[in-house]
Amino acid sequence: MSSSLPKLSYVLLSHNREKYIRAAIESAFAQDYEGELEYIFSDDCSTDRTFEIIKECVAAYKGNRRVVVTQTPRNLHLAGNTNHAVQFVESDWVIRADDDDISHVSRCSIIGEAISRHPQATSVYARFRIFYDQEEEEILRISQAQSQKMPASRVLDSDSTETTMSLFNLPNCLHQAWATKCYKHELFGELPVSGYYVDDVITNYRAIALGDCIDIDTECAYIRRQSGNMSCAGDNGQRNYAAIIALEKFNTKYHTIILPPLRETQAALTSYFCSNKSKGEKLLNNIAELISKNEILKDYWKRGILYRIQVNKRFARKGLFHYLRCLPMPLFAFMLSLYRLLTQKV
């Protein structure tokens, strides 16, 4: 193993994904990293065979890397499961993975090389590709292809408004790598358990505050859709009337859930930047805007059509979907499900 490369911890979180967990773990064990690498597989009290399959895969593992298999004492959701998993981490870096996704064989190698080039880094952002079940065979072939050369990496200007906004516009930003201190910092402590599904957002803010954000313009992970995955939380992968209603109800819950951990993070960041307010001004403005946005969106379905029209106008939302979304929820769900049926949209 190369001594110049950092030790990495591949942290895979799971919950009720027996159909996909084996492929996710196999892509973890396939990593070609020449540095020190450990695996932390943490199951969030699955009620199907997910945890049993994890143990089967680990029992069949012939490698010599450290492997930890653990399960939460109760269902803790993403933030709680992350806290649980990180307590077993013995490195300075966490590479996050979900139970239904696939990593490129060189994912750890690409990230590890970027970290070695940028010792002040606290986060590494690589590209990913979204795929559907019917594309899995092709994705497995692509993910196993060896990289010809290490891609270039660059430090993002985290004090730039454009950069700060772009980091939070990256879908599924939890599929990245973060310095372990983002989870164990003396000021921030563990992730707020009330964060449920916004562990990635909170970790992003911490990483931007604590050091450099590194960008790599290459695909490292393949993110599955239509599986009811954890990162989509309320999305069960279906596109019918009942599923649309369930997802919209979850969205309302999400905008409410996110507020307490965001306010907690805002307070911690304000304290962190108290001696240098100008350095954290844009980041604090960003979190204030996000709090304001969620305050507005949590009432989206609780109020009338005029309110929804005003919200869409405020956020410059256009297109058929958003026009339909101004209707009462049952009518919106009926119209959208009918549209998808007629056009075969997924």
C-alpha atoms as a printed R data frame, in Angstrom:
    type eleno elety resid chain resno       x       y       z
1   ATOM     1    CA   MET     A     1   0.000   0.000   0.000
2   ATOM     2    CA   SER     A     2   1.189   3.526  -0.791
3   ATOM     3    CA   SER     A     3   2.243   5.569   2.255
4   ATOM     4    CA   SER     A     4   1.671   8.854   0.379
5   ATOM     5    CA   LEU     A     5  -2.044   8.219   0.030
6   ATOM     6    CA   PRO     A     6  -4.437   8.978   2.905
7   ATOM     7    CA   LYS     A     7  -6.250   6.273   4.796
8   ATOM     8    CA   LEU     A     8  -9.908   6.224   3.742
9   ATOM     9    CA   SER     A     9 -13.088   4.880   5.309
10  ATOM    10    CA   TYR     A    10 -15.749   3.644   2.910
11  ATOM    11    CA   VAL     A    11 -19.001   4.141   4.855
12  ATOM    12    CA   LEU     A    12 -22.058   2.441   3.375
13  ATOM    13    CA   LEU     A    13 -25.434   3.071   5.025
14  ATOM    14    CA   SER     A    14 -28.355   0.720   4.450
15  ATOM    15    CA   HIS     A    15 -32.027   0.311   5.203
16  ATOM    16    CA   ASN     A    16 -34.449  -2.175   3.620
17  ATOM    17    CA   ARG     A    17 -32.660  -2.624   0.311
18  ATOM    18    CA   GLU     A    18 -32.284  -6.394  -0.010
19  ATOM    19    CA   LYS     A    19 -32.691  -6.212  -3.789
20  ATOM    20    CA   TYR     A    20 -29.709  -3.914  -4.311
21  ATOM    21    CA   ILE     A    21 -27.366  -4.222  -1.337
22  ATOM    22    CA   ARG     A    22 -25.259  -7.036  -2.782
23  ATOM    23    CA   ALA     A    23 -24.281  -5.034  -5.870
24  ATOM    24    CA   ALA     A    24 -23.504  -2.008  -3.699
25  ATOM    25    CA   ILE     A    25 -21.179  -4.009  -1.442
26  ATOM    26    CA   GLU     A    26 -19.498  -5.795  -4.349
27  ATOM    27    CA   SER     A    27 -18.642  -2.409  -5.878
28  ATOM    28    CA   ALA     A    28 -17.169  -1.394  -2.510
29  ATOM    29    CA   PHE     A    29 -14.979  -4.499  -2.263
30  ATOM    30    CA   ALA     A    30 -13.868  -4.035  -5.895
31  ATOM    31    CA   GLN     A    31 -12.032  -0.754  -5.131
32  ATOM    32    CA   ASP     A    32  -8.506  -0.702  -6.589
33  ATOM    33    CA   TYR     A    33  -7.142   1.775  -4.026
34  ATOM    34    CA   GLU     A    34  -3.444   1.291  -3.268
35  ATOM    35    CA   GLY     A    35  -3.639   3.170   0.029
36  ATOM    36    CA   GLU     A    36  -5.125   2.000   3.305
37  ATOM    37    CA   LEU     A    37  -8.872   1.510   3.127
38  ATOM    38    CA   GLU     A    38 -11.452   0.273   5.633
39  ATOM    39    CA   TYR     A    39 -15.118  -0.573   5.198
40  ATOM    40    CA   ILE     A    40 -17.920   0.417   7.580
41  ATOM    41    CA   PHE     A    41 -21.295  -1.142   6.729
42  ATOM    42    CA   SER     A    42 -24.004   0.267   8.989
43  ATOM    43    CA   ASP     A    43 -27.583  -0.977   8.712
44  ATOM    44    CA   ASP     A    44 -30.409   1.150  10.079
45  ATOM    45    CA   CYS     A    45 -32.544  -1.670  11.539
46  ATOM    46    CA   SER     A    46 -33.761  -3.112   8.243
47  ATOM    47    CA   THR     A    47 -36.895  -5.243   8.449
48  ATOM    48    CA   ASP     A    48 -36.069  -7.271   5.315
49  ATOM    49    CA   ARG     A    49 -32.964  -9.390   4.559
50  ATOM    50    CA   THR     A    50 -30.615  -6.454   3.965
51  ATOM    51    CA   PHE     A    51 -28.539  -6.994   7.112
52  ATOM    52    CA   GLU     A    52 -28.304 -10.746   6.531
53  ATOM    53    CA   ILE     A    53 -27.069 -10.188   2.980
54  ATOM    54    CA   ILE     A    54 -24.448  -7.722   4.242
55  ATOM    55    CA   LYS     A    55 -23.132 -10.368   6.632
56  ATOM    56    CA   GLU     A    56 -23.120 -12.958   3.844
57  ATOM    57    CA   CYS     A    57 -21.086 -10.650   1.580
58  ATOM    58    CA   VAL     A    58 -18.596  -9.854   4.332
59  ATOM    59    CA   ALA     A    59 -18.215 -13.536   5.223
60  ATOM    60    CA   ALA     A    60 -17.321 -14.235   1.565
61  ATOM    61    CA   TYR     A    61 -14.804 -11.344   1.414
62  ATOM    62    CA   LYS     A    62 -11.247 -12.616   0.800
63  ATOM    63    CA   GLY     A    63  -9.436  -9.291   1.130
64  ATOM    64    CA   ASN     A    64  -7.285  -8.111   4.024
65  ATOM    65    CA   ARG     A    65  -8.871  -4.722   4.658
66  ATOM    66    CA   ARG     A    66 -10.605  -3.922   7.939
67  ATOM    67    CA   VAL     A    67 -14.368  -4.475   7.729
68  ATOM    68    CA   VAL     A    68 -16.902  -3.378  10.342
69  ATOM    69    CA   VAL     A    69 -20.499  -4.581  10.180
70  ATOM    70    CA   THR     A    70 -22.860  -2.849  12.577
71  ATOM    71    CA   GLN     A    71 -26.534  -2.113  13.096
72  ATOM    72    CA   THR     A    72 -28.207   0.799  14.843
73  ATOM    73    CA   PRO     A    73 -30.127   0.084  18.061
74  ATOM    74    CA   ARG     A    74 -33.280   1.464  16.426
75  ATOM    75    CA   ASN     A    75 -34.220   3.168  13.163
76  ATOM    76    CA   LEU     A    76 -32.270   6.448  13.298
77  ATOM    77    CA   HIS     A    77 -32.652   7.655   9.681
78  ATOM    78    CA   LEU     A    78 -29.682   8.965   7.692
79  ATOM    79    CA   ALA     A    79 -28.274  11.492  10.153
80  ATOM    80    CA   GLY     A    80 -28.493   9.103  13.098
81  ATOM    81    CA   ASN     A    81 -27.096   6.191  11.118
82  ATOM    82    CA   THR     A    82 -24.214   8.385   9.941
83  ATOM    83    CA   ASN     A    83 -23.381   9.277  13.542
84  ATOM    84    CA   HIS     A    84 -23.540   5.600  14.465
85  ATOM    85    CA   ALA     A    85 -21.255   4.556  11.597
86  ATOM    86    CA   VAL     A    86 -18.679   7.309  12.083
87  ATOM    87    CA   GLN     A    87 -17.881   6.139  15.618
88  ATOM    88    CA   PHE     A    88 -16.169   3.110  14.010
89  ATOM    89    CA   VAL     A    89 -14.126   5.190  11.545
90  ATOM    90    CA   GLU     A    90 -10.358   5.059  12.112
91  ATOM    91    CA   SER     A    91  -9.276   7.402   9.325
92  ATOM    92    CA   ASP     A    92  -9.393  11.115   8.579
93  ATOM    93    CA   TRP     A    93 -11.699  10.706   5.569
94  ATOM    94    CA   VAL     A    94 -15.181   9.300   4.982
95  ATOM    95    CA   ILE     A    95 -16.374   8.239   1.534
96  ATOM    96    CA   ARG     A    96 -20.163   7.996   1.669
97  ATOM    97    CA   ALA     A    97 -22.157   5.379  -0.200
98  ATOM    98    CA   ASP     A    98 -25.775   4.244  -0.216
99  ATOM    99    CA   ASP     A    99 -27.196   0.740  -0.290
100 ATOM   100    CA   ASP     A   100 -28.637   0.896  -3.803
101 ATOM   101    CA   ASP     A   101 -25.816   2.636  -5.644
102 ATOM   102    CA   ILE     A   102 -22.621   1.518  -7.358
103 ATOM   103    CA   SER     A   103 -19.129   2.978  -7.081
104 ATOM   104    CA   HIS     A   104 -16.605   3.056  -9.882
105 ATOM   105    CA   VAL     A   105 -13.727   0.671  -9.213
106 ATOM   106    CA   SER     A   106 -11.358   3.655  -9.054
107 ATOM   107    CA   ARG     A   107 -13.578   5.887  -6.922
108 ATOM   108    CA   CYS     A   108 -11.369   5.656  -3.820
109 ATOM   109    CA   SER     A   109  -8.193   5.970  -5.910
110 ATOM   110    CA   ILE     A   110  -9.403   9.164  -7.590
111 ATOM   111    CA   ILE     A   111 -10.554  10.703  -4.314
112 ATOM   112    CA   GLY     A   112  -7.442   9.604  -2.421
113 ATOM   113    CA   GLU     A   113  -5.146  11.125  -5.044
114 ATOM   114    CA   ALA     A   114  -7.089  14.414  -4.910
115 ATOM   115    CA   ILE     A   115  -6.750  14.521  -1.122
116 ATOM   116    CA   SER     A   116  -2.992  13.905  -1.322
117 ATOM   117    CA   ARG     A   117  -2.681  16.836  -3.755
118 ATOM   118    CA   HIS     A   118  -4.720  19.152  -1.499
119 ATOM   119    CA   PRO     A   119  -3.828  18.658   2.191
120 ATOM   120    CA   GLN     A   120  -6.155  21.495   3.289
121 ATOM   121    CA   ALA     A   121  -9.194  19.771   1.798
122 ATOM   122    CA   THR     A   122 -12.256  18.964   3.880
123 ATOM   123    CA   SER     A   123 -14.497  17.776   1.042
124 ATOM   124    CA   VAL     A   124 -14.072  16.228  -2.393
125 ATOM   125    CA   TYR     A   125 -16.822  16.602  -4.983
126 ATOM   126    CA   ALA     A   126 -16.792  14.186  -7.914
127 ATOM   127    CA   ARG     A   127 -19.398  13.634 -10.617
128 ATOM   128    CA   PHE     A   128 -21.983  10.868 -10.633
129 ATOM   129    CA   ARG     A   129 -24.447   9.407 -13.101
130 ATOM   130    CA   ILE     A   130 -28.094   8.595 -12.414
131 ATOM   131    CA   PHE     A   131 -29.313   5.233 -13.711
132 ATOM   132    CA   TYR     A   132 -32.412   3.037 -13.657
133 ATOM   133    CA   ASP     A   133 -32.722  -0.670 -12.973
134 ATOM   134    CA   GLN     A   134 -32.861  -1.598 -16.651
135 ATOM   135    CA   GLU     A   135 -29.469   0.065 -17.151
136 ATOM   136    CA   GLU     A   136 -27.701  -1.835 -14.366
137 ATOM   137    CA   GLU     A   137 -25.818  -4.245 -16.629
138 ATOM   138    CA   GLU     A   138 -24.296  -1.360 -18.598
139 ATOM   139    CA   ILE     A   139 -23.465   0.548 -15.408
140 ATOM   140    CA   LEU     A   140 -21.708  -2.469 -13.925
141 ATOM   141    CA   ARG     A   141 -19.603  -2.748 -17.066
142 ATOM   142    CA   ILE     A   142 -18.708   0.956 -16.986
143 ATOM   143    CA   SER     A   143 -17.981   0.953 -13.249
144 ATOM   144    CA   GLN     A   144 -15.480  -1.885 -13.620
145 ATOM   145    CA   ALA     A   145 -13.468  -0.241 -16.396
146 ATOM   146    CA   GLN     A   146 -10.051   0.894 -15.215
147 ATOM   147    CA   SER     A   147  -9.317   4.620 -15.376
148 ATOM   148    CA   GLN     A   148  -6.587   5.485 -17.860
149 ATOM   149    CA   LYS     A   149  -5.198   8.380 -15.812
150 ATOM   150    CA   MET     A   150  -5.960  10.407 -12.725
151 ATOM   151    CA   PRO     A   151  -8.262  13.357 -13.519
152 ATOM   152    CA   ALA     A   152  -7.329  16.924 -12.680
153 ATOM   153    CA   SER     A   153  -8.644  18.414  -9.456
154 ATOM   154    CA   ARG     A   154  -9.121  22.020  -8.410
155 ATOM   155    CA   VAL     A   155  -9.861  23.990  -5.260
156 ATOM   156    CA   LEU     A   156 -13.226  25.710  -5.319
157 ATOM   157    CA   ASP     A   157 -13.405  29.270  -4.043
158 ATOM   158    CA   SER     A   158 -15.704  28.545  -1.110
159 ATOM   159    CA   ASP     A   159 -16.048  32.265  -0.374
160 ATOM   160    CA   SER     A   160 -17.644  32.771  -3.772
161 ATOM   161    CA   THR     A   161 -21.435  33.069  -3.812
162 ATOM   162    CA   GLU     A   162 -21.547  31.142  -7.075
163 ATOM   163    CA   THR     A   163 -19.476  28.295  -5.636
164 ATOM   164    CA   THR     A   164 -21.430  28.156  -2.385
165 ATOM   165    CA   MET     A   165 -24.692  27.928  -4.293
166 ATOM   166    CA   SER     A   166 -23.356  25.356  -6.769
167 ATOM   167    CA   LEU     A   167 -22.285  23.026  -3.965
168 ATOM   168    CA   PHE     A   168 -25.837  22.949  -2.656
169 ATOM   169    CA   ASN     A   169 -27.341  22.578  -6.107
170 ATOM   170    CA   LEU     A   170 -25.490  19.315  -6.660
171 ATOM   171    CA   PRO     A   171 -28.162  16.608  -6.358
172 ATOM   172    CA   ASN     A   172 -27.335  13.926  -3.814
173 ATOM   173    CA   CYS     A   173 -24.333  15.787  -2.500
174 ATOM   174    CA   LEU     A   174 -24.013  13.068   0.133
175 ATOM   175    CA   HIS     A   175 -22.346  10.873  -2.509
176 ATOM   176    CA   GLN     A   176 -19.035  12.621  -1.902
177 ATOM   177    CA   ALA     A   177 -16.054  12.425   0.467
178 ATOM   178    CA   TRP     A   178 -15.686  14.457   3.633
179 ATOM   179    CA   ALA     A   179 -13.008  14.876   6.250
180 ATOM   180    CA   THR     A   180 -13.952  12.956   9.389
181 ATOM   181    CA   LYS     A   181 -13.657  16.152  11.421
182 ATOM   182    CA   CYS     A   182 -16.825  17.373   9.694
183 ATOM   183    CA   TYR     A   183 -18.591  14.791  11.895
184 ATOM   184    CA   LYS     A   184 -16.385  15.024  14.984
185 ATOM   185    CA   HIS     A   185 -15.458  18.700  15.264
186 ATOM   186    CA   GLU     A   186 -15.153  20.084  18.815
187 ATOM   187    CA   LEU     A   187 -17.615  22.893  18.022
188 ATOM   188    CA   PHE     A   188 -20.117  21.129  15.780
189 ATOM   189    CA   GLY     A   189 -20.154  17.677  17.391
190 ATOM   190    CA   GLU     A   190 -22.302  14.938  15.837
191 ATOM   191    CA   LEU     A   191 -24.849  15.633  13.109
192 ATOM   192    CA   PRO     A   192 -28.188  16.822  14.514
193 ATOM   193    CA   VAL     A   193 -30.323  13.686  14.769
194 ATOM   194    CA   SER     A   194 -33.356  15.848  13.979
195 ATOM   195    CA   GLY     A   195 -31.823  16.273  10.522
196 ATOM   196    CA   TYR     A   196 -33.180  12.907   9.376
197 ATOM   197    CA   TYR     A   197 -32.491  13.110   5.612
198 ATOM   198    CA   VAL     A   198 -30.391  16.298   5.484
199 ATOM   199    CA   ASP     A   199 -27.109  14.926   6.799
200 ATOM   200    CA   ASP     A   200 -25.492  15.863   3.490
201 ATOM   201    CA   VAL     A   201 -26.621  19.507   3.669
202 ATOM   202    CA   ILE     A   202 -25.330  19.910   7.221
203 ATOM   203    CA   THR     A   203 -22.018  18.208   6.410
204 ATOM   204    CA   ASN     A   204 -21.627  20.440   3.360
205 ATOM   205    CA   TYR     A   205 -21.868  23.601   5.439
206 ATOM   206    CA   ARG     A   206 -19.346  22.281   7.936
207 ATOM   207    CA   ALA     A   207 -16.894  21.251   5.218
208 ATOM   208    CA   ILE     A   208 -17.040  24.640   3.500
209 ATOM   209    CA   ALA     A   209 -16.410  26.370   6.829
210 ATOM   210    CA   LEU     A   210 -13.529  24.111   7.913
211 ATOM   211    CA   GLY     A   211 -11.362  23.939   4.793
212 ATOM   212    CA   ASP     A   212 -11.004  23.623   1.033
213 ATOM   213    CA   CYS     A   213 -13.588  22.051  -1.249
214 ATOM   214    CA   ILE     A   214 -12.017  20.035  -4.062
215 ATOM   215    CA   ASP     A   215 -13.760  19.476  -7.378
216 ATOM   216    CA   ILE     A   216 -13.030  16.518  -9.685
217 ATOM   217    CA   ASP     A   217 -14.600  16.532 -13.124
218 ATOM   218    CA   THR     A   218 -15.083  12.788 -13.541
219 ATOM   219    CA   GLU     A   219 -17.717  10.167 -12.688
220 ATOM   220    CA   CYS     A   220 -17.042   8.188  -9.517
221 ATOM   221    CA   ALA     A   221 -20.486   6.907  -8.511
222 ATOM   222    CA   TYR     A   222 -23.696   5.704 -10.132
223 ATOM   223    CA   ILE     A   223 -26.894   6.676  -8.344
224 ATOM   224    CA   ARG     A   224 -29.915   4.449  -8.748
225 ATOM   225    CA   ARG     A   225 -33.395   5.855  -9.217
226 ATOM   226    CA   GLN     A   226 -36.834   4.235  -8.859
227 ATOM   227    CA   SER     A   227 -35.719   2.156  -5.897
228 ATOM   228    CA   GLY     A   228 -37.277   4.195  -3.116
229 ATOM   229    CA   ASN     A   229 -33.752   5.056  -2.059
230 ATOM   230    CA   MET     A   230 -32.797   6.805   1.160
231 ATOM   231    CA   SER     A   231 -31.715  10.007  -0.501
232 ATOM   232    CA   CYS     A   232 -35.181  10.419  -2.022
233 ATOM   233    CA   ALA     A   233 -36.799   9.361   1.250
234 ATOM   234    CA   GLY     A   234 -40.470   9.769   0.372
235 ATOM   235    CA   ASP     A   235 -40.058   8.512  -3.194
236 ATOM   236    CA   ASN     A   236 -41.086   4.842  -3.448
237 ATOM   237    CA   GLY     A   237 -40.104   4.635  -7.098
238 ATOM   238    CA   GLN     A   238 -43.704   4.587  -8.345
239 ATOM   239    CA   ARG     A   239 -45.333   7.236 -10.515
240 ATOM   240    CA   ASN     A   240 -49.046   6.661  -9.886
241 ATOM   241    CA   TYR     A   241 -51.608   8.824  -8.101
242 ATOM   242    CA   ALA     A   242 -51.018   7.366  -4.623
243 ATOM   243    CA   ALA     A   243 -47.240   7.681  -4.957
244 ATOM   244    CA   ILE     A   244 -47.478  11.332  -6.021
245 ATOM   245    CA   ILE     A   245 -49.689  12.121  -3.025
246 ATOM   246    CA   ALA     A   246 -47.293  10.310  -0.673
247 ATOM   247    CA   LEU     A   247 -44.269  12.133  -2.083
248 ATOM   248    CA   GLU     A   248 -45.895  15.555  -1.836
249 ATOM   249    CA   LYS     A   249 -46.888  14.861   1.780
250 ATOM   250    CA   PHE     A   250 -43.315  13.850   2.471
251 ATOM   251    CA   ASN     A   251 -42.043  17.055   0.832
252 ATOM   252    CA   THR     A   252 -44.146  19.064   3.293
253 ATOM   253    CA   LYS     A   253 -42.718  17.015   6.161
254 ATOM   254    CA   TYR     A   254 -39.197  17.442   4.774
255 ATOM   255    CA   HIS     A   255 -39.425  21.247   4.694
256 ATOM   256    CA   THR     A   256 -40.497  21.151   8.333
257 ATOM   257    CA   ILE     A   257 -37.890  18.586   9.442
258 ATOM   258    CA   ILE     A   258 -35.007  20.510   7.909
259 ATOM   259    CA   LEU     A   259 -35.596  23.726   9.860
260 ATOM   260    CA   PRO     A   260 -34.359  22.752  13.378
261 ATOM   261    CA   PRO     A   261 -31.016  21.277  12.197
262 ATOM   262    CA   LEU     A   262 -30.494  24.214   9.832
263 ATOM   263    CA   ARG     A   263 -31.051  26.681  12.664
264 ATOM   264    CA   GLU     A   264 -28.720  24.669  14.884
265 ATOM   265    CA   THR     A   265 -26.074  24.717  12.156
266 ATOM   266    CA   GLN     A   266 -26.630  28.435  11.594
267 ATOM   267    CA   ALA     A   267 -25.975  29.100  15.289
268 ATOM   268    CA   ALA     A   268 -22.831  26.929  15.286
269 ATOM   269    CA   LEU     A   269 -21.472  28.610  12.145
270 ATOM   270    CA   THR     A   270 -22.209  32.063  13.542
271 ATOM   271    CA   SER     A   271 -20.205  31.153  16.632
272 ATOM   272    CA   TYR     A   272 -17.420  29.648  14.510
273 ATOM   273    CA   PHE     A   273 -17.082  32.796  12.385
274 ATOM   274    CA   CYS     A   274 -17.509  35.251  15.278
275 ATOM   275    CA   SER     A   275 -13.854  36.344  15.071
276 ATOM   276    CA   ASN     A   276 -13.922  36.649  11.275
277 ATOM   277    CA   LYS     A   277 -17.442  37.474  10.135
278 ATOM   278    CA   SER     A   278 -16.369  38.622   6.680
279 ATOM   279    CA   LYS     A   279 -14.918  35.168   5.915
280 ATOM   280    CA   GLY     A   280 -18.204  33.426   6.625
281 ATOM   281    CA   GLU     A   281 -20.569  36.108   5.396
282 ATOM   282    CA   LYS     A   282 -21.596  34.403   2.157
283 ATOM   283    CA   LEU     A   283 -21.957  31.011   3.816
284 ATOM   284    CA   LEU     A   284 -24.113  32.455   6.609
285 ATOM   285    CA   ASN     A   285 -26.206  34.327   4.030
286 ATOM   286    CA   ASN     A   286 -26.667  31.064   2.135
287 ATOM   287    CA   ILE     A   287 -27.968  29.182   5.154
288 ATOM   288    CA   ALA     A   288 -30.240  32.096   6.070
289 ATOM   289    CA   GLU     A   289 -31.722  31.987   2.558
290 ATOM   290    CA   LEU     A   290 -32.198  28.211   2.793
291 ATOM   291    CA   ILE     A   291 -33.998  28.570   6.121
292 ATOM   292    CA   SER     A   292 -36.239  31.264   4.644
293 ATOM   293    CA   LYS     A   293 -37.007  29.104   1.603
294 ATOM   294    CA   ASN     A   294 -38.034  26.123   3.712
295 ATOM   295    CA   GLU     A   295 -40.179  28.329   5.923
296 ATOM   296    CA   ILE     A   296 -42.109  29.265   2.786
297 ATOM   297    CA   LEU     A   297 -42.259  25.768   1.282
298 ATOM   298    CA   LYS     A   298 -43.464  24.005   4.434
299 ATOM   299    CA   ASP     A   299 -46.793  25.826   3.973
300 ATOM   300    CA   TYR     A   300 -47.007  25.112   0.242
301 ATOM   301    CA   TRP     A   301 -49.890  22.637   0.451
302 ATOM   302    CA   LYS     A   302 -51.421  24.124   3.590
303 ATOM   303    CA   ARG     A   303 -52.470  27.303   1.830
304 ATOM   304    CA   GLY     A   304 -54.410  28.149  -1.321
305 ATOM   305    CA   ILE     A   305 -53.801  28.283  -5.057
306 ATOM   306    CA   LEU     A   306 -52.867  31.968  -4.997
307 ATOM   307    CA   TYR     A   307 -50.135  31.271  -2.424
308 ATOM   308    CA   ARG     A   308 -48.702  28.465  -4.579
309 ATOM   309    CA   ILE     A   309 -48.722  30.719  -7.655
310 ATOM   310    CA   GLN     A   310 -46.837  33.372  -5.688
311 ATOM   311    CA   VAL     A   311 -44.295  30.817  -4.427
312 ATOM   312    CA   ASN     A   312 -43.630  29.499  -7.940
313 ATOM   313    CA   LYS     A   313 -43.230  33.036  -9.217
314 ATOM   314    CA   ARG     A   314 -40.860  33.936  -6.375
315 ATOM   315    CA   PHE     A   315 -38.624  30.949  -7.102
316 ATOM   316    CA   ALA     A   316 -38.933  31.378 -10.895
317 ATOM   317    CA   ARG     A   317 -40.565  27.965 -11.293
318 ATOM   318    CA   LYS     A   318 -42.018  27.451 -14.752
319 ATOM   319    CA   GLY     A   319 -43.216  24.616 -16.930
320 ATOM   320    CA   LEU     A   320 -46.231  22.293 -16.966
321 ATOM   321    CA   PHE     A   321 -45.275  20.471 -13.764
322 ATOM   322    CA   HIS     A   322 -45.146  23.638 -11.672
323 ATOM   323    CA   TYR     A   323 -48.291  25.056 -13.227
324 ATOM   324    CA   LEU     A   324 -50.147  21.861 -12.323
325 ATOM   325    CA   ARG     A   325 -48.627  21.988  -8.846
326 ATOM   326    CA   CYS     A   326 -50.564  25.171  -8.149
327 ATOM   327    CA   LEU     A   327 -53.791  23.143  -8.162
328 ATOM   328    CA   PRO     A   328 -55.138  21.451  -5.012
329 ATOM   329    CA   MET     A   329 -53.003  18.388  -4.239
330 ATOM   330    CA   PRO     A   330 -55.567  15.686  -5.237
331 ATOM   331    CA   LEU     A   331 -56.261  17.391  -8.576
332 ATOM   332    CA   PHE     A   332 -52.536  17.937  -9.179
333 ATOM   333    CA   ALA     A   333 -51.793  14.264  -8.490
334 ATOM   334    CA   PHE     A   334 -54.609  13.124 -10.787
335 ATOM   335    CA   MET     A   335 -53.529  15.390 -13.654
336 ATOM   336    CA   LEU     A   336 -49.843  14.476 -13.315
337 ATOM   337    CA   SER     A   337 -50.489  10.733 -13.112
338 ATOM   338    CA   LEU     A   338 -52.761  10.977 -16.172
339 ATOM   339    CA   TYR     A   339 -50.127  12.958 -18.064
340 ATOM   340    CA   ARG     A   340 -47.445  10.389 -17.201
341 ATOM   341    CA   LEU     A   341 -49.729   7.551 -18.270
342 ATOM   342    CA   LEU     A   342 -50.476   9.163 -21.620
343 ATOM   343    CA   THR     A   343 -46.878  10.158 -22.332
344 ATOM   344    CA   GLN     A   344 -45.199   7.239 -20.559
345 ATOM   345    CA   LYS     A   345 -43.071   9.673 -18.597
346 ATOM   346    CA   VAL     A   346 -41.105   8.260 -15.652
